[in-house]
Amino acid sequence: MPQTSFFQKIGLFFFALVLTIGLLEIGLRCGGWLFLAVQERANRQNVSQGKEYRILCVGESTTALGGDNAYPRQLERILNSRQKRINFKVINKGVPATTTDQILARVENYFSEYHPQMVVAMMGINDPQNPRSWTWRDKFSRHSKVFKLLDMIIRHWQAKNQKGGQDYLDKQIAKIESQAAKHLASRSEFELVKANLYRGANRPQQEKAAITKALSLDNQNSDAWFLLGIYYERQAESRQALTAFQKAYTYSPGLQKVQILERMAQCYILLNEYESAAKIYREILDEFPAHPDANGALGGIFVEQKNYSEAVKYFVRQLAINPQSADIYGQLAFCYRRLGQPQMVEKIFNQGLKARAVDEKVFYEWGALLLEEKKYFQAQKAFEESLRRNPDDFHGANVKIYEQLLQCYEAQQNADQVAKIRKIIQKKINQYNSQTQENYRKLIQIAGKHRVPILAVQYPHRPVDPLREMLASQSGVVFVDNQKVFTDALAVYPYDEIFSDRFAGDFGHCTSHGNALLAGNVADHILKLLQ
């Protein structure tokens, strides 16, 4: 019998290893398919029984804003109007100015409270839009189920180590609690100390329980009502937050009332009740005419209502109180452009330069005006300065600036710069922060753990391919492409009919019409998924 050589043994070992990995890969993929099939059957059974079907929408201001015309509210109405077999309930948990880190920190609490049967996510716009850097772990996870399994085992081990950190945190909280108990005048104050500790430790359920306990001990404790309002703010429960702040205002003494009024006004804005918000800011200004922020906030409300002439009055007053309000110069320049007063845009630009309080928005508005006047070289310089002042490119707003800059170079027939800027625009449209990718992946895992499908919604007017590529390694995700829907709409309607601003450069917050387009497209995907 021939003897096997050392190198043959090595070859057989690697052959067996590759074969094992291959069979395991096939088995995992088949298992994943089987899991999804069982999950889909369970969902269909639930639907066929006519139960309430709960959909959780997570995201930022693009999800949260609009009040009764926010896209989740319209989504619920559209879904229930298109069929009568299922009673849909859509839960809007959008939070303005939030990041994917913060969304992920709240999502388990949402599952515990609402028990959704589907998750709709449109998120990532508030994460810093730095170039995406794929780690070796990301690259392997995209293509191999086996590696994903090993990666999950490693992450589980890391999570167990973090559990030890949580135990340590519990001990520290207990220690601080025992120290605080000795120095506090009442048990209700002690509960509020606990609430603050739990909030810092990101334990919302225990935070709320402590606040509720404090209120049961002293129902007129303004601090407890105020903390409850902050809790509801973070949970995107604007109506409940408003009620809590109103209670805090009733029991609050003196100057604290102004801070509470500002919180109430923000709740009204999130609920799309602009008149109520404006009324509160006017009350603040009646008592404190030199309030440092109220005029600017009131001007912002009128911008949302497209009442630019009224907004100008309050922005001018804001600058008279505080000439260093850099963001106000940009908003004021925007209003003057909308009112067709180019000479005032130039005046505001020079005023901001003199006060040394200009930001990237002022340079953008100034550049846009110069571009309209076909002063391409001067516009180019203004846009370049705007880019220089916004290097981190939050919201991806620089895409719009680069598009304007491209027009300048095209008009100047600078072919080299035209090619360069086009590459930059394409790269920026396609890029995602690595943290956004990681948090999307974790959200998909959480949804999978609860056995619910997830829809990854691309922002209006943006191509879905970058989102699809980022999540290529994740199974069970339905992608919603909104590019064609909004491109077609913008070919018929003016921009202001669809979007209320351009905060993201190539798109902005949707109007009621824009939210209807978004909700209708999402509804199409949901009904198709549940057929």
C-alpha positions as CSV (number, residue, x, y, z in Angstrom):
1,M,0.0,0.0,0.0
2,P,1.6,3.3,-1.1
3,Q,2.6,5.6,1.8
4,T,1.1,9.1,1.8
5,S,3.8,11.8,1.8
6,F,3.9,14.9,4.1
7,F,2.9,17.3,1.3
8,Q,0.0,15.0,0.3
9,K,-1.2,15.1,3.9
10,I,-1.0,18.8,3.9
11,G,-3.0,18.9,0.6
12,L,-5.6,16.5,1.9
13,F,-6.0,18.6,5.1
14,F,-6.6,21.8,3.1
15,F,-8.9,20.0,0.7
16,A,-11.0,18.7,3.7
17,L,-11.0,22.2,5.2
18,V,-12.2,23.9,2.0
19,L,-14.8,21.2,1.5
20,T,-16.0,21.6,5.1
21,I,-16.3,25.3,4.8
22,G,-18.1,25.0,1.5
23,L,-20.6,22.5,2.9
24,L,-21.1,24.7,6.0
25,E,-21.6,27.8,3.7
26,I,-24.3,25.9,1.7
27,G,-25.9,24.7,4.9
28,L,-26.1,28.2,6.4
29,R,-27.5,29.7,3.3
30,C,-30.2,26.9,3.1
31,G,-30.9,27.4,6.8
32,G,-31.3,31.1,6.3
33,W,-33.7,30.5,3.4
34,L,-35.7,28.1,5.6
35,F,-35.8,30.6,8.5
36,L,-37.1,33.3,6.2
37,A,-39.7,31.0,4.7
38,V,-41.0,30.1,8.2
39,Q,-41.0,33.7,9.3
40,E,-42.9,34.7,6.2
41,R,-45.5,32.0,6.8
42,A,-46.0,33.2,10.4
43,N,-46.4,36.8,9.2
44,R,-49.0,35.7,6.6
45,Q,-50.9,33.7,9.2
46,N,-51.0,36.8,11.4
47,V,-52.3,38.9,8.6
48,S,-54.9,36.4,7.5
49,Q,-56.3,36.3,11.0
50,G,-57.1,40.1,10.7
51,K,-55.0,41.2,13.7
52,E,-53.6,44.7,14.0
53,Y,-50.4,44.8,12.0
54,R,-47.9,47.2,13.7
55,I,-45.2,48.9,11.7
56,L,-42.3,50.7,13.5
57,C,-40.8,53.6,11.6
58,V,-37.3,54.8,12.8
59,G,-35.3,57.7,11.5
60,E,-34.5,61.4,12.0
61,S,-36.4,64.6,11.2
62,T,-37.2,63.3,7.7
63,T,-39.4,60.7,9.5
64,A,-40.4,62.8,12.6
65,L,-41.5,66.1,11.1
66,G,-44.8,66.9,9.6
67,G,-47.3,66.3,12.4
68,D,-50.4,64.6,10.9
69,N,-48.8,64.8,7.5
70,A,-45.5,63.1,8.4
71,Y,-44.8,60.2,6.1
72,P,-45.5,57.5,8.8
73,R,-49.0,59.1,9.5
74,Q,-49.8,59.2,5.8
75,L,-48.4,55.6,5.4
76,E,-50.9,54.3,7.9
77,R,-53.8,56.1,6.1
78,I,-52.7,54.8,2.7
79,L,-52.2,51.2,3.8
80,N,-55.7,51.1,5.4
81,S,-57.3,52.9,2.5
82,R,-55.9,50.5,-0.1
83,Q,-57.3,47.3,1.5
84,K,-59.8,46.4,4.3
85,R,-58.4,43.0,5.3
86,I,-55.6,44.2,7.6
87,N,-55.8,46.9,10.2
88,F,-52.4,48.7,10.0
89,K,-51.0,50.7,12.9
90,V,-47.8,52.8,12.1
91,I,-45.7,54.0,15.0
92,N,-43.6,57.1,14.2
93,K,-40.4,57.0,16.2
94,G,-38.4,59.5,14.2
95,V,-36.3,61.9,16.3
96,P,-35.0,65.1,14.8
97,A,-31.2,65.6,14.8
98,T,-30.6,62.0,16.0
99,T,-27.8,59.7,14.7
100,T,-27.9,56.0,14.0
101,D,-26.0,55.4,17.3
102,Q,-28.9,57.0,19.2
103,I,-31.6,55.2,17.1
104,L,-29.9,51.9,17.9
105,A,-29.8,52.7,21.6
106,R,-33.6,53.1,21.7
107,V,-34.7,50.4,19.3
108,E,-34.9,47.5,21.8
109,N,-37.1,49.6,24.1
110,Y,-39.4,50.2,21.1
111,F,-39.7,46.4,20.5
112,S,-40.5,45.9,24.2
113,E,-43.1,48.6,24.2
114,Y,-44.8,48.3,20.8
115,H,-44.1,44.7,19.6
116,P,-43.9,45.7,15.9
117,Q,-44.3,43.2,13.1
118,M,-42.3,45.2,10.6
119,V,-39.6,47.8,10.8
120,V,-39.1,50.7,8.3
121,A,-35.8,52.4,8.6
122,M,-34.7,55.6,6.8
123,M,-31.6,56.7,8.7
124,G,-27.9,57.8,8.5
125,I,-28.2,61.4,7.2
126,N,-27.1,62.9,10.5
127,D,-24.0,60.7,10.8
128,P,-20.8,62.5,9.7
129,Q,-20.4,61.7,6.0
130,N,-16.7,60.8,6.0
131,P,-15.5,58.4,3.4
132,R,-16.4,54.8,4.1
133,S,-13.5,52.6,5.1
134,W,-14.2,48.9,4.9
135,T,-12.5,46.8,7.6
136,W,-11.3,43.3,6.8
137,R,-14.3,42.1,8.9
138,D,-16.7,44.1,6.7
139,K,-15.2,42.7,3.5
140,F,-15.4,39.0,4.5
141,S,-18.9,39.4,6.1
142,R,-20.3,40.7,2.8
143,H,-19.5,37.5,1.0
144,S,-19.4,34.6,3.4
145,K,-22.1,33.2,5.7
146,V,-19.4,31.1,7.5
147,F,-17.4,34.1,8.3
148,K,-20.6,35.9,9.5
149,L,-21.2,32.9,11.8
150,L,-17.6,33.2,13.3
151,D,-18.0,36.9,13.5
152,M,-21.2,36.5,15.5
153,I,-19.5,34.1,17.9
154,I,-16.7,36.7,18.4
155,R,-19.2,39.5,19.0
156,H,-21.2,37.4,21.4
157,W,-18.0,36.8,23.4
158,Q,-17.3,40.5,23.4
159,A,-20.8,41.2,24.5
160,K,-20.3,38.9,27.5
161,N,-17.3,40.9,28.5
162,Q,-19.4,44.1,28.2
163,K,-21.9,42.4,30.6
164,G,-19.2,42.5,33.2
165,G,-18.9,46.2,32.6
166,Q,-22.7,46.6,33.1
167,D,-22.4,44.7,36.5
168,Y,-19.7,47.2,37.5
169,L,-21.9,50.1,36.4
170,D,-24.7,48.7,38.6
171,K,-22.4,48.7,41.6
172,Q,-21.4,52.3,40.8
173,I,-25.1,53.4,40.5
174,A,-25.8,51.7,43.9
175,K,-22.9,53.4,45.5
176,I,-23.9,56.8,44.2
177,E,-27.5,56.2,45.2
178,S,-26.4,55.4,48.8
179,Q,-24.4,58.6,49.0
180,A,-27.2,60.7,47.5
181,A,-29.8,59.3,49.9
182,K,-27.8,60.8,52.8
183,H,-27.9,64.3,51.4
184,L,-31.4,64.7,49.8
185,A,-34.3,66.3,51.5
186,S,-37.0,64.0,50.2
187,R,-37.5,60.6,48.7
188,S,-38.8,62.2,45.5
189,E,-35.5,64.0,45.0
190,F,-33.7,60.7,45.5
191,E,-35.8,59.1,42.7
192,L,-34.9,62.0,40.4
193,V,-31.2,61.4,41.1
194,K,-31.7,57.8,40.2
195,A,-33.5,58.9,37.0
196,N,-30.6,61.0,35.9
197,L,-28.2,58.1,36.6
198,Y,-30.3,55.7,34.6
199,R,-30.5,58.2,31.7
200,G,-26.7,58.5,31.7
201,A,-26.4,54.7,31.6
202,N,-29.0,54.6,28.7
203,R,-31.6,52.6,30.7
204,P,-34.8,54.3,29.6
205,Q,-37.2,51.9,31.3
206,Q,-35.6,52.3,34.7
207,E,-35.3,56.1,34.1
208,K,-39.0,56.4,33.5
209,A,-39.8,54.2,36.4
210,A,-37.8,56.4,38.7
211,I,-39.5,59.6,37.4
212,T,-42.9,58.0,37.8
213,K,-42.1,57.0,41.4
214,A,-41.0,60.6,42.1
215,L,-44.3,61.9,40.8
216,S,-46.3,59.4,42.8
217,L,-44.6,60.8,45.9
218,D,-45.0,64.4,44.8
219,N,-47.3,65.1,41.9
220,Q,-46.5,68.8,41.9
221,N,-42.7,68.3,41.5
222,S,-41.9,70.5,38.5
223,D,-38.4,69.0,38.1
224,A,-40.0,65.5,37.8
225,W,-42.4,66.6,35.2
226,F,-39.6,68.4,33.3
227,L,-37.5,65.2,33.4
228,L,-40.5,63.2,32.2
229,G,-40.8,65.6,29.3
230,I,-37.2,65.2,28.4
231,Y,-37.6,61.4,28.5
232,Y,-40.6,61.6,26.1
233,E,-38.6,63.9,23.8
234,R,-35.9,61.3,23.5
235,Q,-38.5,58.6,22.8
236,A,-40.0,60.8,20.0
237,E,-43.3,61.0,21.9
238,S,-43.9,64.7,21.3
239,R,-47.5,64.9,22.5
240,Q,-46.7,63.2,25.8
241,A,-43.6,65.4,26.1
242,L,-45.7,68.5,25.6
243,T,-48.2,67.4,28.3
244,A,-45.3,66.8,30.8
245,F,-43.8,70.2,30.0
246,Q,-47.2,71.9,30.5
247,K,-47.4,70.2,33.9
248,A,-43.8,71.4,34.7
249,Y,-44.8,74.9,33.7
250,T,-47.8,74.9,36.0
251,Y,-45.7,74.0,39.1
252,S,-42.5,75.8,38.2
253,P,-41.3,78.9,39.9
254,G,-39.9,82.1,38.3
255,L,-37.3,82.1,35.6
256,Q,-37.4,78.3,35.1
257,K,-40.7,78.9,33.2
258,V,-38.8,80.3,30.2
259,Q,-36.8,77.2,29.7
260,I,-39.9,75.1,29.9
261,L,-41.7,77.3,27.4
262,E,-38.9,76.8,24.9
263,R,-39.3,73.0,25.3
264,M,-43.0,73.3,24.7
265,A,-42.5,75.4,21.6
266,Q,-40.2,72.7,20.2
267,C,-42.8,70.1,20.8
268,Y,-45.4,72.1,18.9
269,I,-43.0,72.5,16.0
270,L,-42.5,68.7,15.9
271,L,-46.2,68.3,15.9
272,N,-46.5,70.7,13.0
273,E,-48.5,73.1,15.1
274,Y,-46.6,76.2,14.1
275,E,-49.1,78.8,15.3
276,S,-49.0,77.4,18.9
277,A,-45.2,77.4,18.8
278,A,-45.1,81.0,17.5
279,K,-47.5,82.1,20.2
280,I,-45.1,80.7,22.9
281,Y,-42.1,82.5,21.4
282,R,-44.1,85.7,21.3
283,E,-44.9,85.2,25.0
284,I,-41.2,84.8,25.8
285,L,-40.4,88.0,23.8
286,D,-43.1,90.0,25.5
287,E,-41.5,89.2,28.9
288,F,-37.9,89.1,27.7
289,P,-37.4,91.2,24.5
290,A,-33.7,90.6,24.5
291,H,-33.9,86.8,24.8
292,P,-30.8,85.5,23.0
293,D,-32.6,82.9,20.8
294,A,-36.4,83.4,20.6
295,N,-36.3,85.8,17.7
296,G,-34.3,83.4,15.6
297,A,-36.5,80.5,16.5
298,L,-39.6,82.5,15.6
299,G,-38.0,83.4,12.3
300,G,-37.3,79.7,11.6
301,I,-41.0,79.0,12.1
302,F,-42.0,81.5,9.4
303,V,-39.4,80.0,7.1
304,E,-41.1,76.6,7.5
305,Q,-44.4,78.4,6.6
306,K,-42.7,80.0,3.6
307,N,-43.6,83.5,5.1
308,Y,-40.1,84.9,4.3
309,S,-41.0,88.6,4.8
310,E,-42.1,87.9,8.3
311,A,-39.1,85.7,9.0
312,V,-36.8,88.5,7.9
313,K,-38.2,90.8,10.7
314,Y,-37.3,88.4,13.4
315,F,-33.9,87.4,12.0
316,V,-33.0,91.1,11.8
317,R,-34.0,91.5,15.5
318,Q,-32.0,88.4,16.4
319,L,-28.8,89.9,14.8
320,A,-29.5,93.3,16.5
321,I,-29.4,91.4,19.9
322,N,-26.5,89.1,19.0
323,P,-24.4,90.0,15.9
324,Q,-22.5,86.7,16.4
325,S,-25.4,84.5,15.5
326,A,-23.6,82.9,12.6
327,D,-26.5,80.7,11.5
328,I,-28.9,83.6,11.2
329,Y,-26.9,85.3,8.4
330,G,-27.3,82.3,6.2
331,Q,-31.1,82.0,6.9
332,L,-31.5,85.7,6.3
333,A,-29.7,85.6,3.0
334,F,-31.9,82.6,2.0
335,C,-35.0,84.7,2.8
336,Y,-33.8,87.7,0.8
337,R,-33.0,85.4,-2.2
338,R,-36.5,84.0,-2.0
339,L,-38.0,87.5,-1.8
340,G,-36.0,88.5,-4.9
341,Q,-33.8,91.1,-3.1
342,P,-30.2,90.3,-4.3
343,Q,-28.8,93.6,-3.0
344,M,-29.9,92.6,0.5
345,V,-28.1,89.3,0.1
346,E,-24.9,91.1,-0.6
347,K,-25.5,93.5,2.3
348,I,-26.0,90.5,4.7
349,F,-22.9,88.8,3.4
350,N,-20.8,91.9,4.0
351,Q,-22.4,92.4,7.4
352,G,-21.5,88.8,8.4
353,L,-18.0,89.2,7.3
354,K,-17.6,92.4,9.3
355,A,-19.0,90.7,12.4
356,R,-16.7,87.7,11.7
357,A,-19.7,85.5,12.2
358,V,-20.3,83.9,8.8
359,D,-20.7,80.2,8.3
360,E,-20.8,77.9,5.2
361,K,-24.5,78.7,4.6
362,V,-23.8,82.4,4.0
363,F,-21.1,81.6,1.5
364,Y,-23.4,79.2,-0.2
365,E,-26.2,81.7,-0.5
366,W,-23.8,84.4,-1.7
367,G,-22.3,81.9,-4.3
368,A,-25.8,81.0,-5.5
369,L,-26.7,84.6,-6.0
370,L,-23.4,85.2,-8.0
371,L,-24.2,82.1,-10.1
372,E,-27.6,83.5,-10.9
373,E,-25.9,86.7,-12.0
374,K,-23.4,84.6,-14.1
375,K,-20.5,85.8,-12.2
376,Y,-18.9,82.4,-12.4
377,F,-15.4,83.0,-11.0
378,Q,-16.7,84.9,-8.0
379,A,-19.4,82.2,-7.4
380,Q,-16.7,79.6,-7.6
381,K,-14.7,81.3,-4.9
382,A,-17.7,81.6,-2.6
383,F,-18.6,77.9,-3.1
384,E,-15.0,76.8,-2.4
385,E,-15.0,78.9,0.8
386,S,-18.3,77.2,1.9
387,L,-16.8,73.8,1.4
388,R,-13.7,74.8,3.3
389,R,-15.9,75.9,6.3
390,N,-17.8,72.5,6.3
391,P,-15.1,69.9,6.0
392,D,-16.9,67.2,7.9
393,D,-19.9,67.6,5.6
394,F,-22.7,66.7,8.0
395,H,-26.0,65.8,6.2
396,G,-24.0,65.4,3.0
397,A,-25.0,69.0,2.2
398,N,-21.8,69.5,0.2
399,V,-23.2,67.5,-2.7
400,K,-25.4,70.4,-3.6
401,I,-22.5,72.8,-3.3
402,Y,-20.3,70.7,-5.5
403,E,-23.2,70.6,-8.1
404,Q,-23.2,74.4,-8.1
405,L,-19.4,74.5,-8.3
406,L,-19.6,72.2,-11.3
407,Q,-21.8,74.7,-13.1
408,C,-19.1,77.4,-12.4
409,Y,-16.3,75.3,-13.9
410,E,-18.5,74.2,-16.9
411,A,-19.2,77.9,-17.6
412,Q,-15.5,78.7,-17.4
413,Q,-14.8,75.6,-19.7
414,N,-12.3,74.2,-17.2
415,A,-12.5,70.5,-18.3
416,D,-10.0,69.2,-15.7
417,Q,-12.0,70.6,-12.8
418,V,-15.3,69.5,-14.3
419,A,-14.0,65.9,-14.5
420,K,-12.6,66.2,-10.9
421,I,-15.8,67.6,-9.4
422,R,-18.0,65.0,-11.2
423,K,-15.9,62.2,-9.6
424,I,-16.3,63.9,-6.2
425,I,-20.1,64.2,-6.5
426,Q,-20.4,60.5,-7.5
427,K,-18.2,59.4,-4.7
428,K,-20.1,61.5,-2.1
429,I,-23.5,60.2,-3.3
430,N,-22.2,56.6,-3.0
431,Q,-20.4,56.9,0.4
432,Y,-21.6,55.8,3.8
433,N,-20.0,56.2,7.1
434,S,-18.7,52.9,8.5
435,Q,-20.6,53.5,11.7
436,T,-23.8,53.9,9.7
437,Q,-23.1,50.6,8.1
438,E,-22.4,48.9,11.4
439,N,-25.6,50.3,13.0
440,Y,-27.8,49.3,10.1
441,R,-26.3,45.8,10.4
442,K,-27.1,45.7,14.1
443,L,-30.7,47.0,13.5
444,I,-31.2,44.2,11.0
445,Q,-29.9,41.7,13.5
446,I,-32.3,43.0,16.2
447,A,-35.2,42.8,13.7
448,G,-34.1,39.2,12.8
449,K,-34.0,38.3,16.5
450,H,-37.6,39.4,16.9
451,R,-38.5,37.7,13.6
452,V,-39.8,40.7,11.8
453,P,-39.0,41.9,8.3
454,I,-37.2,45.2,7.8
455,L,-37.5,47.8,5.0
456,A,-34.3,49.9,4.3
457,V,-35.6,53.1,2.7
458,Q,-33.3,55.3,0.7
459,Y,-33.8,59.0,1.1
460,P,-35.9,60.9,-1.5
461,H,-34.2,61.6,-4.8
462,R,-31.1,59.5,-4.0
463,P,-30.1,56.3,-5.7
464,V,-30.7,53.1,-3.8
465,D,-27.6,51.2,-5.1
466,P,-25.2,52.6,-2.4
467,L,-27.6,51.5,0.3
468,R,-28.0,48.1,-1.3
469,E,-24.2,47.7,-1.7
470,M,-23.6,48.7,2.0
471,L,-26.0,46.0,3.2
472,A,-25.1,43.4,0.6
473,S,-24.1,40.8,3.2
474,Q,-27.4,41.2,5.1
475,S,-30.3,38.8,4.3
476,G,-34.0,39.4,4.6
477,V,-33.8,43.2,3.8
478,V,-36.3,44.8,1.4
479,F,-34.9,48.0,-0.2
480,V,-37.1,50.9,-1.1
481,D,-35.8,53.1,-4.0
482,N,-37.2,56.6,-4.0
483,Q,-35.1,58.1,-6.7
484,K,-37.5,57.6,-9.7
485,V,-40.6,58.6,-7.7
486,F,-39.1,62.0,-6.7
487,T,-37.3,62.6,-10.0
488,D,-40.6,62.2,-11.9
489,A,-42.4,64.4,-9.4
490,L,-39.8,67.2,-9.7
491,A,-40.2,67.1,-13.5
492,V,-43.8,68.2,-12.9
493,Y,-43.9,70.2,-9.7
494,P,-41.6,73.0,-8.5
495,Y,-39.0,72.0,-5.8
496,D,-40.8,73.9,-3.1
497,E,-43.9,71.8,-3.7
498,I,-42.0,68.7,-2.8
499,F,-39.3,69.8,-0.3
500,S,-39.4,72.6,2.3
501,D,-35.6,73.1,2.3
502,R,-32.3,71.8,0.9
503,F,-30.7,70.7,4.2
504,A,-29.1,67.6,2.6
505,G,-28.0,69.3,-0.5
506,D,-29.7,67.2,-3.1
507,F,-32.9,66.9,-1.1
508,G,-34.6,68.3,2.0
509,H,-37.4,67.8,4.5
510,C,-40.6,66.8,2.6
511,T,-43.7,68.9,2.4
512,S,-47.1,67.3,2.9
513,H,-47.0,66.4,-0.9
514,G,-43.5,65.0,-0.6
515,N,-44.4,62.9,2.4
516,A,-47.4,61.6,0.5
517,L,-45.0,60.5,-2.4
518,L,-42.7,58.8,0.1
519,A,-45.5,57.1,2.0
520,G,-47.1,55.9,-1.1
521,N,-43.9,54.3,-2.4
522,V,-43.2,52.6,1.0
523,A,-46.8,51.4,1.1
524,D,-46.4,49.7,-2.4
525,H,-43.4,47.7,-1.0
526,I,-45.2,46.7,2.2
527,L,-48.3,45.5,0.4
528,K,-46.2,43.6,-2.1
529,L,-44.2,42.0,0.7
530,L,-47.4,40.9,2.5
531,Q,-49.2,39.5,-0.5
